Each structure stands twice: as structure tokens, then as C-alpha cells.
Amino acid sequence: MEFAACAQPEPAWNAAARVTAVRVGVLASGSGTILAAMLERGIPVVIVLADRRCGALEIAERAGVATALIERTDFGPGFDRVAYTHDVVDALQAHEVELVAIAGFGTILSKPFIDAYGGHAVNTHPALLPAFKGWHAVRAALESGVKVTGTTVHLVTEEVDAGPILAQESVPVLADDTEATLHERIKEVERRLYPEVIERLARS
């Protein structure tokens, strides 16, 4: 585990009022823009866990939030997903996490995660589920020719991208969209919608 010291003066997100005492853990693998949006909204994130070195860890460290790098080094058929999942759950429980927010985490976790956090873990997906499940949802939407896609916030279940839907918002597909431009417009919505849903859950 890595604990980052809080710099002075505090970042703007640390100055925001905390919404509740519920302890939130974030799983991330990317740049951390959704994490930053959560922190700016005052979501009480107590740990950010990543499966690779990434921008999300740097954002957490600057905000004085504990970090854990549980690096995945095996991407072959011999990957022990169950053992890896236990390591993730152990790290979350060590920080007494009550609600888990998955924000672009690149490793699918197995049943021990659901056993520990079923009903208390949420994810965001860049499509209007149940359409375009999976890792390449934005590309699939473009290839299908749909005029509207969007983002979905849902509870996490053992079946990927199949949990109960908590919120959705549509995003139009423009004629000149590329995968990158469409994904960025979806992310703009996610950065607003996802923290709103997490705040609502934390207060319920």
C-alpha cells in the first residue's frame, strides 16, 4: 500500500464538503479523470487501487488518498483470477471500504469480489446497456451505425455488464465521430453522472 501525504494548500477537491461517512474505494487503470470528478464532488474516497501504473494513482497521491498497486503481470491463460481477486478484496477490506466504484479498471474480477461487495459495487459503462457490452463498446456502437449511444451506471454482478441499471444518459453519435471523439463526449457525461449516482448511494 502507498499512502500519499496531503500537500499544502489542500487541492480543491479536499476542500469540498464530504457527502457522508461511507468509505469509498475506487478501482482504476487509466488517466483518472473520473476519479478526479469524484474527488471534486467530495466523494469520500479512502483508497484508489490499480492493476497497473496509471494516472489515477498520481491523482490520488496528490489528493492525499491512500493508493494500492496490485499489478497484473500475467495476461495469459494461466492468470489466476481468483487469487488476484482475493488480493484486491483484501486491500479494500484493509481500508474498511463499504462502497466500491469501478472507474475503467482493466481486470475482470471473479466471484470472491461479488461475495464481499455484491450490492455495494458500481461500475460505469460507455454504452446504453444492455447494448454493446464489453471492453470495446464505443467502437461497437460506431460500427453498428446507431445514431445514439451513451453511458450506464450499474451495480456489479458476476456476469459482466449485466447488473441492475442505476442511471443512464444518452449521447448522440455524430456523422464525423471517431472512436476517440465519441468516447471523449461519453466521458464528459460519465464525469458528471457517475459521481452523482455514487453520492446518492452513499447517502441512502
C-alpha positions in Angstrom: 0.0 0.0 0.0 1.2 3.5 -0.7 -0.1 6.5 1.4 0.4 9.9 -0.1 0.9 12.9 2.2 -1.5 15.7 1.7 0.2 18.7 0.2 -0.5 22.2 1.4 -2.6 24.1 0.5 -5.2 21.3 0.0 -6.4 20.6 -3.5 -9.8 22.0 -4.3 -11.4 18.6 -4.0 -10.2 18.1 -0.5 -11.7 21.4 0.5 -15.1 20.3 -0.7 -17.6 19.1 1.9 -17.7 15.4 2.3 -21.0 13.9 1.4 -21.1 11.2 4.1 -19.0 8.9 6.3 -19.4 6.0 3.9 -15.9 4.8 2.9 -15.5 4.5 -0.9 -12.8 2.6 -2.7 -12.1 3.2 -6.4 -10.6 0.7 -8.8 -9.0 2.3 -11.8 -6.5 1.6 -14.6 -6.4 4.8 -16.7 -5.9 8.5 -16.6 -8.1 9.1 -13.5 -10.4 11.8 -14.9 -13.5 10.1 -13.4 -11.7 9.7 -10.1 -10.8 13.5 -10.2 -14.5 14.2 -10.8 -15.4 12.1 -7.7 -12.9 13.9 -5.6 -14.0 17.3 -6.8 -17.6 16.4 -5.8 -16.4 15.5 -2.3 -16.9 11.7 -2.6 -15.1 10.2 0.5 -12.6 8.1 -1.3 -10.3 6.2 1.1 -8.3 4.2 -1.3 -7.5 4.0 -5.0 -6.4 0.6 -6.3 -4.9 0.0 -9.7 -3.8 -3.1 -11.7 -1.1 -1.1 -13.4 0.8 2.2 -13.0 -1.5 4.9 -14.2 -2.6 8.5 -13.9 -5.3 7.6 -11.4 -2.7 6.7 -8.8 -1.0 10.1 -9.3 -4.2 11.9 -8.8 -4.9 10.0 -5.6 -1.4 10.7 -4.3 -1.8 14.4 -5.0 -5.1 14.4 -3.1 -3.7 12.6 -0.1 -5.7 9.4 -0.7 -4.2 6.0 0.0 -3.2 4.0 -3.1 -2.5 0.4 -3.8 -0.9 -1.0 -6.9 -1.8 -4.7 -7.3 -0.1 -5.1 -10.6 -1.3 -7.7 -13.0 1.7 -9.2 -14.7 0.1 -12.2 -16.3 -2.3 -11.7 -19.3 -2.2 -15.3 -20.5 -4.5 -18.3 -20.0 -2.6 -19.2 -16.8 -3.7 -16.0 -15.0 -5.0 -16.9 -11.5 -8.0 -14.6 -11.5 -9.4 -15.9 -8.2 -6.1 -15.3 -6.3 -5.8 -11.8 -7.9 -9.4 -11.0 -6.8 -8.6 -12.1 -3.2 -5.7 -9.7 -3.2 -7.9 -6.8 -4.4 -10.6 -7.7 -1.8 -8.0 -7.9 1.0 -6.7 -4.4 0.1 -10.2 -2.9 0.1 -11.2 -4.5 3.3 -7.9 -3.4 5.0 -9.2 0.2 4.4 -12.7 -0.7 5.6 -14.2 0.1 2.2 -18.0 0.0 2.2 -18.8 1.0 -1.4 -16.6 0.2 -4.4 -16.6 2.4 -7.6 -15.1 0.8 -10.6 -13.7 3.5 -13.0 -12.1 1.9 -16.0 -10.5 -1.0 -14.1 -8.9 -3.2 -16.7 -9.1 -6.6 -15.0 -12.4 -8.5 -14.6 -12.7 -9.8 -11.0 -14.2 -13.1 -10.1 -16.7 -14.4 -7.6 -14.9 -13.5 -4.3 -15.4 -9.8 -5.2 -19.1 -10.3 -5.5 -19.1 -12.3 -2.3 -17.5 -9.4 -0.5 -19.2 -6.4 -2.2 -22.2 -7.7 -4.0 -24.8 -4.9 -3.9 -22.1 -2.5 -2.8 -20.1 -2.1 -6.0 -20.9 0.1 -9.0 -19.5 0.5 -12.5 -19.8 2.8 -15.4 -20.0 1.6 -19.0 -19.7 3.7 -22.2 -22.9 2.5 -23.8 -26.6 2.2 -23.1 -26.7 -1.3 -21.7 -27.8 -3.9 -22.5 -26.5 -2.8 -25.9 -22.7 -3.0 -26.6 -21.4 -4.9 -23.6 -17.7 -5.5 -23.3 -14.4 -3.6 -23.4 -14.9 -2.1 -26.9 -18.4 -0.6 -26.5 -17.6 2.7 -28.2 -16.1 1.0 -31.3 -19.0 -1.4 -31.5 -21.5 1.5 -31.4 -19.8 3.2 -34.2 -19.5 0.0 -36.3 -23.2 -0.7 -35.8 -24.3 2.6 -37.2 -26.5 3.7 -34.3 -27.4 7.4 -34.0 -27.4 7.4 -30.2 -25.3 5.7 -27.6 -24.5 6.8 -24.1 -23.4 5.7 -20.7 -24.8 3.4 -18.0 -24.1 3.3 -14.3 -25.0 -0.2 -12.9 -24.5 -2.4 -9.9 -21.7 -5.0 -10.4 -22.7 -8.7 -10.7 -20.7 -11.8 -11.5 -21.9 -11.5 -15.1 -20.0 -8.6 -16.8 -22.1 -5.5 -17.7 -25.3 -7.3 -16.6 -26.1 -5.8 -13.2 -29.2 -3.7 -12.3 -29.1 -0.3 -14.0 -29.0 2.7 -11.7 -28.8 5.5 -14.3 -28.3 6.1 -18.0 -27.8 9.1 -20.2 -27.8 9.2 -24.0 -25.0 10.8 -26.2 -25.6 11.4 -29.9 -23.3 9.8 -32.5 -22.2 12.5 -34.9 -21.5 11.9 -38.6 -17.8 12.7 -38.3 -17.2 10.9 -35.0 -14.2 8.7 -34.5 -13.9 6.3 -31.6 -11.8 8.8 -29.7 -14.1 11.8 -30.2 -17.2 9.8 -29.3 -15.6 8.2 -26.3 -14.5 11.7 -25.0 -18.1 13.0 -25.2 -19.3 10.0 -23.4 -16.6 10.5 -20.7 -17.8 14.1 -20.3 -21.2 12.7 -19.3 -19.7 10.0 -17.1 -17.7 12.5 -15.2 -20.9 14.2 -14.1 -23.3 11.3 -13.9 -21.2 8.7 -12.1 -20.3 10.9 -9.1 -24.0 11.9 -8.8 -25.0 8.3 -8.6 -22.3 7.4 -6.1 -23.2 10.4 -3.9 -26.9 9.3 -4.0 -25.9 5.7 -3.0 -23.6 7.0 -0.2 -26.4 9.0 1.3 -29.0 6.2 1.0 
